[in-house]
């Protein structure tokens, strides 16, 4: 891909994820943690996209709490491309703002929206798919979503229903669905016609901007005013005043689902199915699966050495410490300077209840 | 009891207990740990006996690794009363040395032998029993053992079989038994005639010295020579040369069991049964039971705050940290600056296998 490519990666990094407590905190959200290696999740995301775009073309939408850490971790990305949301908002206002900003640079700019906290094991295949998506998105007012072939029955993700095939590896999208219940999820998998919605979208800035104007008619003017103020001395004030007035809604719900109801031949939404070893690492249990991989050793111990006896299926994070596991199974034990989480892999989602308890009891130092 | 009492408490504090790893280490054995409160086990032991003897009458038998910590913890006990074994030896040589030393001070000195790592909840009852034992031991060549009424079938302790009653709360001892197997332990408990051997003995220095001369005829001369050198410039050299040549055997096995075979009317061994809330805290599980006591809260968490959700029966030690327990049962989790132990209450005895592994792999810093 030439360096004059119109491709602009926009990384959504505003989440305050609680699922990796006690490692994740308000100011140390999942995207800035090094969960599975040396680099943080967002550093890995940038690294993965780096061959497709110069660093000056990256944009990051995040929040004030994370900005300092992000500026350290992504020192080569222009700080003026790091937008700090004055209020937490779902994906539609964030993506919309990026669209209006890039539309002013070039209406034909291809905006790629990427969550900043996922892992990908086959980076070449990932980039091949994104390249294909950029090409498809540069035609007409196409919208492209990357779809992940499901590897298990999963009720925690949205799904994309495939329509007709238009080219090898390219399908029209028939429908976007919210997170299904167990029965529907089983039907989805059995049909082989539903893919996981990766949250990765590609479209022209002008296409997305038009979609926001159409589907979020009250919010769009606020975002346009913010984009117009960008680069001026008034920007911060305008951003702070108008962004909180934007509707707090996801891009899927606000734009893609209603758009798809126009019918697959009118909506111009395309899905590129691609199995590039995607994992959103949604819990300690998911991290265990990812880190264990195909290893015959069933304990994943991130520590300064260890010894196991009659112990299986445990995830332990205790940097620098010698960890001894005796007769325990399927536990998750995570230790930080100020906290210790002890749970099971099957209940590791409930860590959000711990965070809720900490909020309820105003333990700010642990949030 | 008058301050001119002939009572001399001798604390056996040489153990290198591994059962509280990772808290216990070679230089931080159980007796110097604060397991169930502010004071260490040996500080509690001294405190408990303090009303019965001036501090100048206490003697401590320990080893070089622990001496510094013990001198800090027991600053008021004369350092010349702290004997550092030049080689690890079982209880017979340690008790014998104390007997020969005290015999030189006064043959009628009453020597009380106390393990330094047990807990007692009813200290008044404990002292009443010891007072009674001192009185009994001061007559003739009586030997007194404190017996604990069993509260469970336990195969980890030696037992004392009671013979005829000679006064209210005083029995002759018929027999000392080694740790029984499960079937015998059940028989012992059912008979109501067997008590746990507390390891607490009282006798005149001359009585114990004579018993050592009789039953350990090869070892006794070494101990007498060491005692004779005490207070001279040669002491350290003599101690270092002769003590390692003493037989490595327990007092129970070397003296009490054979003595008891003379028959209860000739052996002059008496047992004072007393239920003073004794617990030898032999494992993390035992500490859990002790700390939990009669509390309806089933988790024992020694930490800087905590939150539990569907969690029962866990013991956690993580000083200063906020501990979250979610959906876990009967675990033992112990965290120190350099190590993290994760096991279950039922397998917490197996921590000795961790220590063995550390020895085998020369992880000296963790031992």
Interface residues (C-beta under 8 A of the other chain):
Chain A: X21 X22 X303 X304 X305 X307 X309 X310 X311 X314 X316 X318 X320 X321 X322 X323 X324 X325 X326 X327 X328 X331 X333 X335 X337 X338 X339 X340 X341 X342 X343 X344 X346 X347 X348 X350 X351 X353 X354 X357 X358 X363 X366
Chain B: X21 X22 X303 X304 X305 X307 X309 X310 X311 X314 X316 X318 X320 X321 X322 X323 X324 X325 X326 X327 X328 X331 X333 X335 X338 X339 X340 X341 X342 X343 X344 X346 X347 X348 X350 X351 X353 X354 X357 X358 X363 X366
